[in-house]
Amino acid sequence: MATENPAQCPPPMKATSEGVFQGNNPLDYALPLVIVQICLVLVLTRVLAYLLKPLRQPRVIAEIIGGVLLGPSALGRNTDYLHAVFPKRSLPVLDTLANLGLLFFLFLVGLELDLQSLRRTGKKALCIALAGITFPFVLGIGVSFILQDTVAKGTREAPFIVFMGVAMSITAFPVLARILAELKLLTTDVGKMAMSAAAVNDVAAWILLALAVALSGSGRSPLVALWVFLCGSAFILLMSFMIPPIFKWMSRRCPEGEPVDELYVCATLGVVLAAGFVTDTIGIHALFGAFVVGVLIPKEGAFAGALVEKVEDLVSGLFLPLYFVSSGLKTNVASIKGLQSWGLLVLVICTACFGKIAGTVGVSMWCKVPFSEALALGLLMNTKGLVELIVLNIGKDRGVLNDQTFAILVLMALVTTFITTPSVIAVYKPAKAPTKSEYKQRTIYRKGFASSQFRMFFTFHGIRNLPTIVNLIEASRGTGKKETLTVHAMHLMELTERSSAILMVHKARRNGLPFWKKDPNVDSDQIVVAFEAFQQLSKVSIRPTTAISAVSSMHEDICSGAMAKKAAMIVLPFHKHMRIDGQLGTTRAEYRHVNRMVLEHAPCSVSILVDRGFGGNSHVSASNVDSQVTVLFFGGHDDHEALAYGARMAEHPGINLVVVRFILDRDMANSGSVGVDIDEPTTIEARSMDDDVIADFKEKVMKNTTIKYEERVVGTASGAIEAIREHSRCHLILCGRMPEGELVASMRQKSECPEMGPIGNLLISPEMLSPASVLVVQQYHTQLSMHSLASLKEDEVTTDQGEYDSN
């Protein structure tokens, strides 16, 4: 039979099987086999990413390692596994899917680059980028001669030299953006410089790669390479005239906040595929067409961001890992044999690192960048990644790189990227926070309720929090006669695996990142627009910033941000939001951990805002403000801070402040209803301090006719709860997180959110039925009390909120 002849090609795989009950092996059919391959690589890369997470490695490291492990270097040494899961006749299907995913990923990479911002790149970043390309490129040419004399004999000289130069000089822009965000350097001077230089480097690397591909064609005549290069140039020129106006028109028809029309998305993806077909026909590579379309699409408006959100998950999560398997199947580490080959591997790694780091550091110091920053820049620019693998795979497919050279260069890319994060952490320490002598105003409470200038640090997760925050800022700004309040508003964004460089950079541009366009006429972030509009209407200075980090380390951004801005108080959003039925529903449980960590480590006072719509769903102008704010005062430092903040609010003519002081009925206390030793010296001292604070408040603040002061004498916890319920019909309630005194001690119960304190938990309980927003305040202390710390360490418990109704 013809099929038994070993010289004959195996028959093509059918798409689907008829099932095992019909005697079919699913792994002999294309679709089930591809499903197994995808599942295998997804599981392996995700497990590796989880294992490497403590080392703060980007996911691309796990994907490269996963691809190598699945190939002949590790698991593939078992031929039964290799023939069953990755048979040779399945590779065309696998490579096609992998390259299709890669095509769209390169389109996303192109979207990350803004040519207009590249034109405005500073001379310093431009010099650093050029040095980071030129020096390693020259060293790569030198290494290529050594390799041609040893492990790469017989390769075509010109293409090999260019491929080696490009492989040495590449900086992976998307991987670099993720590393910078992970290290919280995205908005530092080093981060800005690295991003700008990497963007220039990326464009230059693609131009050089196009040249290398043109030279690597199998045509013997040099005219073929010339025709390829000229046709590629003509294609880019034509696209630069056609693409921008078409997509500007699309972008104008996709306003911010509205869903993008499916027709526009499908048309864009069709254009990407068509451009890939054209460049493949020319003889460059289909990837170039997709990349060029991505670069030329205008970055203004919501359209570019919407494209990323719609395409990224499927491409990055499902198809792209297949490319790493495809690459891993070509990588055989066992082909690196003998001391000479391993010595060449070390030489290639050292040359790549030295070229990038020395070139970048030398020019950075010539540009008067401090040595520590210059070294950090050099290490960051040494980041390789997916783009490096693309270069190497094209070289392998074109016959420019043999198995051994390919394996050496893949390992070089892996090692250089792996060492980036730990080496940057080791050598670079960002600017130090202000010293204690420089940072004095860490609380709102001042002796004698002095009305000096103060700074507040608001944090929020999205647009939902904005109306209440803006109205709270309005209420906090005082009389408006002079600017006493400065507000720093930090938008907290989670750094997830799907956060692409375009979104991270786009959101961080307001922190002064020069890489992104800052045209005031262009549609901007809704959040920033809201703050800018309020700032123009009021005399409050608002400075919005963005923090991008994993939820587990978000508290570090908040604390360091408040420290850098010398804030007197941090305002955190509660981890629950008000549902339509009026009850509180959990927004995200992880935000509770963030709040707890900030309460424990904050450099100033902290408050947690339970948002029930203070001031309504829109900003209330100063002349229309008419809100009742109630301060519940039991005693202790946290209550002093809550009272001081309430006094600040009372300066606003539209705020009616009610201060309710709860005093224990001594007769009932002595009768045993409240079992606390009221003659304890610390209790007497605390009560005396509370009396002094209230006396100061009456003397300095009570001149304002809109302030009411009331003392409620209660003997039991249930009496106090009833009194609180009477005063809960207002717009905003302020209370201390951990009030002190005999009365509060009798009210402490196990609760769902112990970090909110006994009064805070009471006010958010369903039984209270209060329409008021709640601000739970903690005053800054260098060391929190043991009781306060214990409440932050308590595990979450589900209890019946009705236990507050004690007898």
C-alpha positions in Angstrom: 0.0 0.0 0.0 1.1 3.6 -0.6 0.7 4.5 3.0 3.2 1.9 4.1 6.0 3.5 2.0 8.1 5.4 4.4 9.0 7.9 1.7 5.3 8.9 1.4 3.9 11.8 3.4 1.4 10.8 6.1 -2.2 11.4 5.2 -3.7 14.8 6.4 -5.5 14.8 9.7 -9.3 14.9 9.7 -10.8 17.7 11.8 -13.0 15.7 14.1 -13.3 12.1 15.2 -16.4 9.9 15.4 -15.7 9.1 19.1 -14.0 6.3 21.0 -17.1 4.1 20.8 -16.5 4.0 17.0 -13.0 2.9 17.6 -11.4 6.3 16.9 -8.5 7.7 18.9 -9.3 11.4 19.4 -5.6 12.3 19.4 -5.5 11.2 15.7 -7.8 14.1 14.7 -6.9 17.7 14.5 -9.5 19.4 16.7 -9.4 17.2 19.8 -5.6 17.1 19.6 -5.4 20.9 19.4 -7.8 21.1 22.4 -5.5 18.8 24.4 -2.4 20.8 23.4 -4.1 24.1 24.4 -5.2 22.7 27.7 -1.8 21.2 28.5 0.0 24.5 27.8 -2.5 26.6 29.7 -2.3 24.4 32.8 1.5 24.2 32.7 2.1 27.9 32.1 -0.4 29.0 34.8 1.2 26.6 37.3 4.7 27.9 36.5 3.4 31.6 36.6 2.0 30.8 40.1 5.3 29.3 41.3 7.3 32.2 39.9 5.0 34.9 41.4 7.0 35.2 44.6 10.0 36.1 42.5 8.0 38.8 40.8 8.6 37.5 37.3 6.5 38.5 34.3 4.2 35.8 32.9 6.3 35.6 29.7 9.0 33.8 31.7 6.6 31.1 32.7 5.4 30.8 29.1 8.9 30.5 27.6 9.9 27.9 30.3 6.6 26.0 29.7 7.2 25.9 26.0 10.7 24.6 26.4 9.6 22.0 29.0 6.9 20.6 26.6 9.4 20.4 23.8 12.3 18.0 23.2 14.4 19.6 25.9 12.4 17.9 28.7 9.1 16.1 28.3 9.7 15.6 24.6 12.7 13.3 25.4 9.9 10.7 25.9 9.2 9.9 22.2 5.8 8.2 23.1 4.6 11.5 24.6 6.0 13.5 21.7 4.4 11.4 19.0 1.0 11.2 20.9 0.6 14.9 21.9 2.7 16.7 19.4 3.0 14.4 16.3 4.7 16.0 13.3 1.6 16.0 11.1 -0.2 18.2 13.8 2.4 20.9 13.7 1.1 22.8 10.7 -2.3 23.2 12.5 -0.5 24.2 15.7 1.8 26.7 14.0 -1.1 28.2 12.0 -3.2 28.8 15.2 -0.1 30.1 17.0 0.8 32.5 14.3 -2.8 33.7 14.0 -2.8 34.5 17.7 0.6 36.2 17.3 -0.7 38.2 14.4 -3.3 39.8 16.6 -0.9 40.2 19.5 1.5 42.1 17.3 -1.5 44.3 16.4 -1.9 45.0 20.1 1.8 45.7 20.5 1.4 48.3 17.6 -1.5 49.8 19.5 0.8 50.4 22.5 3.1 52.7 20.5 2.1 56.3 19.8 4.2 57.7 17.0 3.2 61.3 17.9 4.7 60.8 21.4 7.8 59.3 19.8 8.3 62.6 17.9 8.2 64.4 21.3 10.6 62.0 23.0 13.2 64.0 24.8 16.8 64.1 23.6 17.9 62.3 26.7 15.6 59.3 26.1 16.4 59.3 22.4 20.1 59.1 23.1 19.6 56.3 25.6 17.5 54.4 23.1 20.0 54.8 20.3 22.9 53.7 22.6 20.8 50.7 23.8 20.5 49.6 20.2 23.8 50.5 18.6 26.3 49.1 21.2 24.7 45.7 21.6 24.1 45.5 17.8 27.8 46.0 17.2 28.7 43.4 19.8 26.1 41.1 18.3 27.9 41.3 14.9 31.2 40.5 16.7 29.6 37.4 18.4 28.1 36.3 15.0 31.6 35.9 13.6 32.6 33.7 16.5 29.5 31.6 16.2 30.0 31.2 12.4 33.4 29.7 13.1 32.1 27.2 15.7 28.4 26.1 16.0 26.9 28.0 13.1 29.1 26.9 10.2 27.6 27.1 6.7 25.0 29.9 7.5 24.5 32.8 5.1 26.7 35.6 6.5 24.6 38.8 5.9 21.3 37.6 7.2 23.0 35.8 10.2 24.9 39.0 11.2 21.7 41.1 11.1 19.7 38.5 13.0 22.3 38.3 15.7 22.5 42.1 16.0 18.7 42.4 16.2 18.5 39.6 18.8 21.1 41.3 21.0 19.6 44.8 20.8 15.9 44.2 21.3 14.1 45.6 24.4 10.6 44.0 24.9 8.3 47.0 25.4 5.2 45.1 26.7 7.3 43.0 29.2 9.1 46.2 30.3 5.8 48.0 31.0 4.6 45.1 33.2 7.9 44.9 35.1 7.8 48.6 35.8 4.3 48.4 37.0 5.1 45.4 39.2 8.1 47.3 40.7 5.9 50.5 41.1 8.4 52.4 38.9 6.0 53.2 36.0 5.6 56.8 37.0 9.1 57.5 38.4 11.7 59.3 36.4 13.5 56.0 35.7 10.2 54.4 34.5 9.3 57.3 32.3 12.8 57.3 30.7 12.7 53.5 30.2 9.3 53.5 28.6 10.2 56.3 26.2 13.6 54.7 25.3 11.9 51.2 24.9 9.3 52.6 22.6 12.0 54.1 20.3 14.0 50.8 20.6 10.9 48.8 19.6 10.3 50.7 16.4 14.0 50.5 15.4 14.1 46.8 16.1 11.2 46.1 13.8 12.8 48.1 11.0 16.0 46.1 11.5 14.0 42.9 11.6 12.3 43.8 8.3 15.7 44.3 6.8 16.9 41.0 8.1 13.8 39.2 6.7 14.3 40.9 3.4 17.9 39.7 3.3 17.1 36.1 4.4 15.0 35.2 1.4 15.9 32.1 -0.5 16.3 34.0 -3.8 19.9 34.1 -4.9 19.7 37.5 -6.6 20.2 40.6 -4.5 17.6 42.3 -6.6 14.9 40.0 -4.8 15.9 41.5 -1.4 15.8 45.0 -2.9 12.3 44.4 -4.4 11.1 43.0 -1.0 12.4 46.1 0.8 11.0 48.6 -1.7 7.6 46.9 -1.7 7.5 46.8 2.1 8.4 50.5 2.2 5.6 51.3 -0.3 3.2 49.3 1.8 4.0 51.3 4.9 3.8 54.6 3.0 0.4 53.7 1.5 -1.0 52.5 4.9 0.2 55.7 6.6 -2.0 57.7 4.3 -5.1 55.4 4.4 -5.3 54.1 8.0 -5.3 57.2 10.2 -8.2 59.1 8.6 -10.4 56.0 8.4 -9.8 55.1 12.1 -10.1 58.8 13.2 -13.6 58.8 11.7 -14.4 55.5 13.5 -13.0 56.9 16.8 -15.2 60.0 16.6 -18.2 57.8 16.2 -17.3 55.9 19.4 -17.8 58.3 22.4 -16.3 57.6 25.8 -18.5 55.5 28.0 -20.5 54.1 25.1 -20.1 50.5 23.7 -18.1 50.3 20.5 -20.0 49.2 17.5 -19.4 45.6 16.6 -19.1 46.5 12.9 -16.1 48.7 13.6 -14.3 46.0 15.6 -14.9 43.4 12.9 -13.8 45.8 10.2 -10.6 46.5 12.2 -9.8 42.8 12.6 -10.4 42.3 8.9 -8.0 45.1 8.0 -5.4 43.5 10.3 -5.7 40.1 8.5 -5.7 41.8 5.1 -2.5 43.7 6.0 -0.9 40.5 7.2 -1.8 38.8 3.9 -0.2 41.6 1.9 3.1 41.7 3.8 3.3 37.9 3.6 2.8 38.1 -0.2 5.6 40.7 -0.4 7.9 38.3 1.4 8.4 40.0 4.8 6.1 38.3 7.3 2.4 38.5 8.0 3.2 39.9 11.5 4.6 43.2 10.0 1.2 44.1 8.4 -0.6 43.6 11.7 2.0 45.6 13.6 1.9 48.5 11.1 -1.9 48.7 11.3 -1.7 48.8 15.2 0.9 51.6 15.1 -1.1 53.7 12.7 -4.5 53.5 14.5 -5.0 56.8 16.4 -4.7 56.5 20.1 -7.1 59.3 21.0 -10.6 58.5 22.3 -12.1 55.2 23.5 -11.7 53.2 20.3 -8.1 52.0 20.9 -8.7 51.0 24.5 -11.9 49.2 23.5 -10.1 47.2 20.8 -7.5 46.1 23.4 -10.2 45.0 25.8 -12.1 43.0 23.2 -9.1 41.3 21.6 -6.6 40.9 24.4 -8.2 38.2 26.6 -8.7 35.6 23.8 -5.4 36.3 22.1 -3.1 36.5 25.2 -5.0 33.9 27.2 -5.7 31.2 24.6 -3.8 31.6 21.3 -0.5 33.2 22.4 0.6 30.3 24.7 0.5 28.1 21.6 3.3 30.2 20.1 5.5 29.4 23.1 4.8 25.7 22.6 5.6 26.1 18.9 8.8 27.8 19.8 9.6 25.3 22.5 9.2 22.4 20.1 12.0 23.9 18.0 14.2 24.4 21.1 16.4 21.5 22.1 18.7 22.4 24.9 20.3 18.9 24.5 21.8 20.2 21.2 24.1 22.4 23.3 26.8 19.8 23.7 30.4 20.1 25.1 32.2 22.8 26.9 32.7 24.9 23.8 28.9 25.2 23.2 28.2 26.0 26.9 31.0 28.5 26.9 29.4 30.1 23.8 26.1 30.3 25.7 27.8 32.1 28.6 29.6 34.4 26.1 26.3 35.3 24.3 24.5 36.0 27.7 27.4 38.1 29.0 27.7 40.0 25.7 24.0 40.7 25.5 23.9 42.0 29.1 27.1 44.0 28.8 26.1 45.6 25.5 22.7 46.8 26.8 23.8 47.8 30.3 27.1 49.4 29.3 25.7 51.3 26.4 22.7 52.6 28.4 24.7 53.4 31.5 27.4 55.2 29.5 25.1 57.5 27.6 22.8 58.0 30.7 25.7 59.3 32.7 26.8 61.5 29.8 23.3 62.9 30.0 23.9 63.6 33.7 21.6 60.8 35.0 22.7 59.7 38.5 24.6 56.4 38.5 22.0 54.3 40.4 19.3 55.5 38.0 21.6 54.9 35.0 22.3 51.3 36.1 18.6 50.6 36.7 17.9 51.9 33.2 20.5 49.6 31.8 19.1 46.6 33.6 15.5 47.5 32.5 16.5 48.0 28.9 18.0 44.5 29.0 14.5 43.0 29.1 13.8 40.5 26.4 10.6 38.6 25.8 8.1 37.6 23.1 9.5 40.0 20.5 12.9 38.3 20.9 11.3 34.8 20.4 9.6 36.1 17.2 12.9 37.3 15.8 14.5 33.9 16.6 11.6 31.9 15.2 11.7 33.8 11.9 15.4 33.2 11.8 14.9 29.5 12.4 12.1 29.2 9.9 14.2 31.0 7.2 17.1 28.7 7.8 19.4 31.5 9.2 19.7 29.9 12.7 20.4 26.2 13.2 19.2 24.2 16.2 22.2 24.9 18.4 22.3 28.6 17.8 18.5 28.8 18.2 18.7 27.0 21.6 21.5 29.3 22.8 19.6 32.5 21.9 16.4 31.3 23.5 18.2 30.6 26.7 19.9 34.0 26.5 16.4 35.7 26.2 15.2 33.7 29.2 18.1 34.5 31.4 18.3 38.2 30.6 14.6 38.7 31.3 14.7 36.6 34.4 17.5 38.6 36.1 15.8 42.0 35.3 13.4 42.2 38.3 15.8 41.0 41.1 18.7 43.0 39.8 16.6 46.3 39.6 15.4 45.7 43.1 18.9 45.2 44.3 20.5 48.2 42.7 17.8 50.9 42.6 16.0 52.4 45.5 13.4 55.2 44.6 13.6 58.6 46.3 13.2 58.4 50.0 10.0 59.5 51.7 10.0 62.8 53.7 11.6 62.5 57.1 9.6 62.9 60.3 10.9 66.5 60.8 9.5 67.4 57.3 6.2 65.6 57.9 4.5 67.0 61.0 0.8 67.4 60.2 -0.2 63.8 60.3 -3.6 64.4 61.8 -6.5 66.8 61.3 -6.9 67.4 65.0 -4.7 70.3 66.2 -4.5 71.6 69.8 -7.2 74.2 70.2 -8.8 73.2 66.9 -6.5 75.5 64.9 -7.7 76.0 61.3 -4.4 75.7 59.5 -3.9 74.4 56.0 -4.1 70.6 55.6 -3.9 67.9 53.0 -6.3 65.0 52.4 -5.5 61.9 50.3 -8.7 60.4 48.7 -8.6 56.9 47.1 -11.2 55.4 44.8 -11.6 52.3 42.6 -13.9 53.7 39.9 -16.5 56.2 38.8 -19.1 54.8 41.3 -17.2 56.5 44.2 -16.8 59.9 42.5 -20.1 61.9 43.4 -19.7 61.2 47.1 -16.0 61.9 47.1 -16.5 65.2 45.3 -19.3 66.2 47.7 -17.2 65.2 50.7 -14.3 67.4 49.3 -16.8 70.3 48.9 -17.9 69.8 52.5 -14.3 69.7 53.7 -13.1 72.9 52.1 -14.3 75.2 54.8 -15.4 78.8 54.3 -13.7 79.3 50.9 -12.1 82.6 52.1 -8.7 81.1 51.8 -7.4 77.9 50.4 -6.9 75.7 53.4 -7.5 72.3 51.8 -5.3 70.5 49.2 -6.6 67.2 47.9 -4.7 64.3 46.3 -7.0 61.8 44.7 -5.5 58.4 43.8 -7.3 56.1 41.3 -6.5 52.6 42.4 -6.2 50.2 39.5 -5.5 46.5 39.8 -2.6 45.1 37.9 -3.9 41.8 36.6 -2.3 39.4 34.1 -4.5 40.9 31.3 -3.4 44.5 31.9 -1.6 45.5 28.7 1.0 48.2 28.4 -1.4 50.5 26.6 -3.9 50.6 29.4 -1.3 50.9 32.1 0.5 53.7 30.4 -2.7 55.4 29.4 -4.0 55.4 33.0 -0.7 56.5 34.4 -0.1 59.4 32.0 -1.6 61.9 34.4 1.2 61.3 36.8 3.5 63.1 34.4 4.4 60.2 32.1 5.8 61.9 28.9 5.2 58.9 26.8 1.5 59.5 26.2 -0.3 62.3 24.4 -1.5 65.1 26.6 -3.7 67.1 24.2 -6.3 69.0 26.2 -8.7 68.9 23.2 -8.6 65.1 23.1 -11.2 63.1 25.1 -9.6 62.3 28.4 -10.2 60.2 31.5 -13.7 60.8 32.8 -12.4 60.8 36.4 -9.7 63.4 35.7 -12.3 65.6 33.9 -14.6 65.4 36.9 -11.9 66.6 39.3 -10.7 69.3 36.9 -14.3 70.6 36.6 -14.8 70.7 40.4 -11.4 72.4 40.9 -12.5 75.2 38.5 -15.7 75.7 40.5 -14.1 75.7 43.9 -10.9 76.9 45.5 -9.7 73.4 46.3 -6.4 72.3 44.7 -7.1 68.7 43.4 -4.2 66.6 42.1 -5.4 63.3 40.6 -2.9 60.4 40.2 -3.1 56.8 39.3 -1.6 53.8 41.1 -1.4 50.4 39.3 -0.6 47.4 41.4 -1.7 44.0 42.5 -4.4 44.1 45.2 -2.0 42.4 47.6 0.4 45.4 47.5 -2.1 48.2 46.8 -1.8 49.4 50.4 1.9 50.2 49.8 0.9 52.6 47.0 -1.6 54.3 49.2 0.8 54.6 52.2 3.7 55.8 50.2 1.5 58.2 48.2 0.2 59.7 51.4 3.7 59.9 52.8 5.1 61.6 49.7 2.2 64.2 49.7 2.4 64.7 53.5 -1.3 64.1 53.9 -3.1 64.6 57.2 -5.8 62.0 56.4 -6.3 59.1 54.0 -9.9 58.5 52.9 -10.6 54.9 51.8 -13.7 53.5 50.1 -15.5 50.8 52.1 -15.3 47.3 50.5 -19.1 47.3 50.2 -21.5 49.5 48.1 -25.2 50.3 48.5 -27.4 48.1 46.4 -30.8 49.1 44.9 -32.6 47.6 47.9 -30.7 49.9 50.2 -28.6 47.1 51.7 -24.8 47.0 51.5 -23.4 44.4 49.0 -19.7 43.4 48.7 -17.9 45.2 45.9 -14.8 43.0 46.2 -13.7 41.2 49.3 -10.0 41.8 48.5 -10.5 45.6 49.1 -11.2 44.8 52.7 -7.6 43.5 53.0 -6.3 46.7 51.4 -8.2 48.8 54.0 -6.9 46.7 56.9 -3.3 47.0 55.8 -3.6 50.8 55.3 -5.2 51.1 58.8 -2.2 49.2 60.2 0.6 50.9 58.3 -0.7 54.4 57.4 1.7 57.4 58.0 -1.3 59.6 59.0 -4.9 59.5 60.1 -7.2 57.2 58.1 -11.0 57.1 57.5 -13.2 54.6 55.8 -16.1 56.0 53.8 -19.3 53.9 53.6 -21.0 55.5 50.6 -24.8 55.8 50.8 -24.9 58.7 48.3 -23.8 61.7 50.4 -25.0 64.8 48.5 -26.7 62.8 45.8 -25.5 61.3 42.5 -23.9 64.5 41.2 -21.7 67.4 42.5 -23.7 69.9 44.6 -22.5 73.5 44.1 -21.3 75.4 47.1 -24.4 77.7 47.2 -26.7 74.7 47.2 -25.0 72.6 49.9 -27.4 71.9 52.7 -26.3 68.8 54.6 -26.6 67.6 58.2 -23.4 66.0 59.6 -23.5 64.2 62.9 -20.5 63.4 65.1 -20.9 60.6 67.6 -18.5 61.3 70.5 -17.8 58.6 73.1 -14.2 59.5 73.9 -10.7 58.6 72.9 -8.2 59.7 70.3 -10.2 58.4 67.3 -13.2 60.4 68.4 -11.0 63.5 68.8 -10.0 63.2 65.2 -13.6 62.6 64.1 -14.7 65.7 66.0 -11.8 67.8 64.5 -12.9 66.8 61.0 -16.5 67.6 61.8 -15.3 71.0 63.0 -13.5 71.6 59.7 -16.7 70.7 57.8 -18.7 73.1 60.0 -16.8 76.0 58.5 -18.8 75.5 55.3 -21.9 77.6 55.4 -24.0 74.8 54.0 -23.0 72.2 56.6 -25.1 71.9 59.8 -23.0 70.0 62.4 -24.6 68.1 65.3 -22.2 66.8 67.9 -23.6 64.2 70.3 -21.5 63.3 73.3 -22.5 60.0 75.1 -22.0 60.0 78.8 -22.3 57.0 81.0 -24.9 57.2 83.8 -22.8 56.4 86.9 -25.6 55.1 89.0 -26.5 52.5 86.4 -22.8 51.7 86.0 -22.4 51.1 89.7 -25.5 48.9 89.8 -23.7 46.4 87.5 -25.2 47.0 84.1 -21.8 48.1 82.8 -19.1 46.1 84.4 -16.1 48.4 84.2 -14.0 49.9 86.9 -14.7 53.6 86.5 -12.2 54.7 89.1 -9.2 53.2 87.1 -6.6 56.0 86.8 -6.3 55.6 83.0 -10.1 55.9 82.7 -10.1 59.1 84.7 -7.2 60.6 82.7 -8.9 59.7 79.4 -12.2 61.3 80.6 -10.3 64.4 81.6 -8.7 64.6 78.1 -12.1 64.2 76.5 -13.5 67.0 78.7 -10.6 69.3 77.6 -11.2 68.5 73.9 -14.9 69.2 74.2 -14.2 72.4 76.1 -11.8 73.6 73.4 -14.4 72.7 70.8 -17.1 74.7 72.6 -14.7 77.7 73.0 -13.2 77.8 69.5 -15.8 76.3 67.2 -19.2 76.7 68.8 -19.4 80.3 67.7 -20.8 79.1 64.5 -24.6 79.1 64.8 -25.0 76.1 62.5 -23.4 73.8 65.2 -25.5 72.0 67.8 -24.0 70.2 70.8 -25.9 67.7 72.8 -25.0 65.4 75.7 -26.9 62.1 76.0 -26.6 60.3 79.4 -27.2 56.6 78.9 -26.7 53.7 81.3 -26.8 50.7 79.0 -25.6 49.7 75.5 -29.2 49.4 74.3 -29.8 52.9 75.5 -26.8 54.2 73.5 -27.9 52.3 70.4 -31.4 53.8 70.6 -29.9 57.3 70.9 -27.6 56.6 67.9 -30.7 55.5 65.9 -32.4 58.7 66.7 -29.5 60.7 65.3 -28.9 58.5 62.3 -31.5 60.4 60.1 -28.9 62.7 58.6 -26.6 62.9 55.5 -23.2 61.9 57.0 -22.2 60.4 60.4 -18.6 60.7 61.7 -17.4 58.4 64.4 -14.1 57.1 65.8 -12.9 53.6 64.7 -12.0 52.5 68.2 -13.7 54.8 70.7 -12.7 54.5 74.4 -14.6 54.5 77.6 -16.8 52.3 79.8 -19.9 52.6 77.6 -18.2 51.5 74.4 -16.6 48.6 76.1 -20.0 47.3 76.9 -21.1 47.6 73.2 -18.2 45.6 71.7 -19.5 42.4 70.1 -18.1 40.0 67.5 -18.9 41.6 64.2 -18.6 41.0 60.4 -16.1 43.8 59.9 -14.1 44.3 63.1 -11.8 46.8 61.4 -14.8 49.3 61.4 -15.0 49.3 65.2 -18.0 48.8 67.4 -19.8 52.0 66.3 -19.0 51.7 62.7 -20.3 48.2 62.6 -23.5 49.3 64.3 -24.0 52.1 61.7 -23.6 49.7 58.8 -25.8 46.9 60.2 -29.1 46.3 58.4 -31.1 46.9 61.6 -30.0 50.5 61.8 -31.9 51.4 58.6 -29.9 54.6 58.3 -29.8 56.6 55.0 -26.6 58.4 56.1 -23.1 57.8 54.7 -20.6 56.9 57.4 -17.0 58.0 57.9 -15.1 55.9 60.4 -12.0 57.7 61.5 -8.7 56.5 63.0 -6.3 59.0 64.4 -2.6 58.6 63.6 -0.3 57.1 66.3 3.3 55.9 65.8 2.1 52.6 67.4 -1.5 51.5 67.4 -2.9 50.2 70.7 -3.0 46.4 71.2 -6.8 46.5 71.0 -6.8 48.5 67.8 -4.3 46.1 66.2 -6.3 43.0 67.3 -9.4 44.3 65.5 -7.4 44.4 62.3 -6.1 40.8 62.7 -9.5 39.3 63.6 -10.8 36.8 61.1 -14.0 37.6 59.2 -17.0 36.1 61.0 -20.6 36.0 60.0 -22.8 36.9 63.0 -26.3 38.0 63.5 -26.2 41.8 63.5 -29.1 41.8 65.8 -26.8 41.0 68.7 -26.2 44.7 69.0 -29.7 45.0 70.4 -28.4 43.9 73.8 -30.4 44.4 76.9 
